[in-house]
């Protein structure tokens, strides 16, 4: 690979990262706005869009890692819908696993043992963890659907369809 190819690939990966992280930030910011509104009714102050930004950046990188290793692409699925569902669920599982590892490492960096960090996970209710997973799945489905549709249409076709002006009346 020559230097120009490496620069172009890095630029494209950075563009993809910005798109994914931006999409995730918008989704997470809306969730946090809703959570903040609910907590405000209980006189609990909570507004931290920094959390949304950090989570979007971290999970955006995890998603790109998942795409780089081909999560869900090696499973033969005859229909586009099946590919979207399969990849979305497998990407969710990858994000959950990497998020747990991330939390363990962050806990370790803050002087907590792995056991202490896992105990914090256990304090969260199963309903809360399930709700977070389902919300994440709802965020992933449109993202994966756009990528799968783009792949099915061919390079650049979906982008042109969405961004080019329509000709004719």
C-alpha positions as CSV (number, residue, x, y, z in Angstrom):
1,X,0.0,0.0,0.0
2,X,1.3,3.4,-0.9
3,X,1.1,6.5,1.3
4,X,-1.9,7.9,-0.7
5,X,-3.9,4.7,-0.2
6,X,-3.2,4.6,3.5
7,X,-4.3,8.3,3.8
8,X,-7.5,7.6,1.8
9,X,-8.3,4.6,3.9
10,X,-7.7,6.5,7.1
11,X,-9.9,9.3,5.9
12,X,-12.7,6.9,5.0
13,X,-12.5,5.1,8.4
14,X,-12.5,8.4,10.2
15,X,-15.6,9.5,8.1
16,X,-17.3,6.3,9.0
17,X,-16.5,6.7,12.7
18,X,-17.8,10.3,12.7
19,X,-21.1,9.1,11.1
20,X,-21.6,6.2,13.5
21,X,-20.6,8.2,16.6
22,X,-22.7,11.2,15.5
23,X,-25.8,8.9,15.0
24,X,-25.2,7.3,18.4
25,X,-24.7,10.6,20.1
26,X,-28.1,11.9,18.8
27,X,-29.8,8.7,20.0
28,X,-28.1,8.7,23.4
29,X,-28.7,12.4,23.9
30,X,-32.5,11.9,23.2
31,X,-32.5,9.0,25.7
32,X,-30.8,11.1,28.3
33,X,-33.1,14.1,27.7
34,X,-36.0,11.7,28.3
35,X,-34.4,10.3,31.4
36,X,-33.7,13.8,32.7
37,X,-37.3,14.8,32.1
38,X,-38.5,11.8,34.1
39,X,-36.0,12.4,36.9
40,X,-36.9,16.1,37.0
41,X,-40.5,15.1,37.9
42,X,-39.1,13.4,40.9
43,X,-37.0,16.5,41.7
44,X,-33.7,14.8,40.8
45,X,-31.3,16.8,38.7
46,X,-29.7,14.9,35.9
47,X,-28.4,16.4,32.7
48,X,-25.1,15.2,31.3
49,X,-24.8,15.1,27.6
50,X,-21.1,14.5,28.1
51,X,-22.1,10.9,29.0
52,X,-23.9,10.6,25.6
53,X,-20.8,11.9,23.8
54,X,-18.4,9.5,25.6
55,X,-20.7,6.5,25.1
56,X,-21.2,7.4,21.4
57,X,-17.4,7.6,20.9
58,X,-16.7,4.4,22.7
59,X,-19.6,2.3,21.2
60,X,-18.9,3.8,17.8
61,X,-15.4,2.4,17.9
62,X,-16.7,-0.9,19.1
63,X,-19.1,-1.0,16.2
64,X,-16.3,-0.3,13.7
65,X,-14.2,-3.0,15.3
66,X,-17.2,-5.4,14.9
67,X,-17.5,-4.4,11.2
68,X,-13.8,-4.9,10.7
69,X,-13.9,-8.4,12.1
70,X,-17.1,-9.1,10.0
71,X,-19.6,-9.7,12.8
72,X,-22.6,-11.5,11.3
73,X,-21.3,-11.4,7.7
74,X,-20.1,-15.0,7.6
75,X,-23.5,-16.4,8.4
76,X,-25.3,-17.1,5.2
77,X,-28.7,-15.4,5.3
78,X,-30.9,-15.6,2.1
79,X,-32.9,-12.4,2.8
80,X,-31.9,-8.8,3.5
81,X,-34.2,-8.7,6.5
82,X,-32.5,-11.8,7.9
83,X,-29.1,-10.2,7.5
84,X,-30.3,-7.1,9.2
85,X,-31.7,-9.0,12.2
86,X,-28.8,-11.4,12.5
87,X,-26.1,-8.6,12.3
88,X,-28.0,-6.4,14.7
89,X,-28.3,-9.1,17.3
90,X,-24.7,-10.2,16.9
91,X,-23.5,-6.6,17.0
92,X,-25.5,-6.1,20.2
93,X,-23.9,-9.1,21.8
94,X,-20.5,-7.8,20.8
95,X,-21.3,-4.4,22.2
96,X,-22.5,-5.9,25.5
97,X,-19.3,-8.0,25.8
98,X,-17.0,-5.1,25.0
99,X,-18.9,-2.8,27.3
100,X,-18.5,-5.2,30.2
101,X,-14.7,-5.5,29.4
102,X,-14.6,-1.7,29.3
103,X,-16.3,-1.3,32.6
104,X,-14.0,-3.9,34.2
105,X,-11.0,-2.0,32.9
106,X,-12.3,1.4,34.0
107,X,-13.1,-0.1,37.5
108,X,-9.6,-1.5,37.6
109,X,-8.2,2.0,36.7
110,X,-10.2,3.5,39.6
111,X,-8.7,0.9,42.0
112,X,-11.6,-1.5,42.1
113,X,-11.2,-5.2,41.7
114,X,-13.0,-7.1,38.9
115,X,-15.2,-8.7,41.6
116,X,-16.2,-5.2,43.0
117,X,-17.0,-4.0,39.4
118,X,-19.1,-7.2,38.7
119,X,-20.9,-6.7,42.0
120,X,-21.9,-3.2,40.8
121,X,-23.4,-4.9,37.7
122,X,-25.4,-7.3,39.9
123,X,-26.9,-4.3,41.8
124,X,-28.6,-3.2,38.5
125,X,-32.0,-4.8,38.1
126,X,-32.4,-7.3,35.3
127,X,-35.2,-5.2,33.9
128,X,-32.9,-2.2,33.7
129,X,-30.2,-4.1,31.9
130,X,-32.8,-5.7,29.6
131,X,-34.3,-2.3,28.8
132,X,-30.8,-0.9,28.0
133,X,-30.1,-3.9,25.7
134,X,-33.4,-3.5,23.9
135,X,-32.9,0.3,23.5
136,X,-29.4,-0.4,22.0
137,X,-30.9,-3.0,19.7
138,X,-33.4,-0.4,18.5
139,X,-30.5,2.0,17.9
140,X,-28.5,-0.6,16.0
141,X,-31.3,-1.8,13.7
142,X,-31.5,1.3,11.5
143,X,-27.7,1.6,11.4
144,X,-27.2,-2.0,10.4
145,X,-30.2,-1.7,8.0
146,X,-28.6,1.2,6.2
147,X,-25.2,-0.6,5.9
148,X,-26.8,-3.8,4.7
149,X,-29.0,-1.9,2.2
150,X,-26.0,0.0,0.9
151,X,-24.1,-3.3,0.6
152,X,-27.0,-4.9,-1.3
153,X,-27.3,-1.9,-3.7
154,X,-23.6,-1.6,-4.4
155,X,-20.9,0.9,-3.6
156,X,-22.2,4.5,-3.4
157,X,-25.7,3.8,-4.7
158,X,-27.5,4.4,-1.4
159,X,-25.5,7.6,-0.8
160,X,-26.4,8.9,-4.3
161,X,-30.0,8.0,-3.8
162,X,-30.2,9.8,-0.5
163,X,-28.0,12.9,-1.2
164,X,-28.3,13.6,-4.9
165,X,-31.1,15.9,-6.1
166,X,-34.0,14.2,-7.7
167,X,-34.4,14.7,-11.4
168,X,-37.7,15.0,-13.1
169,X,-41.0,16.2,-11.8
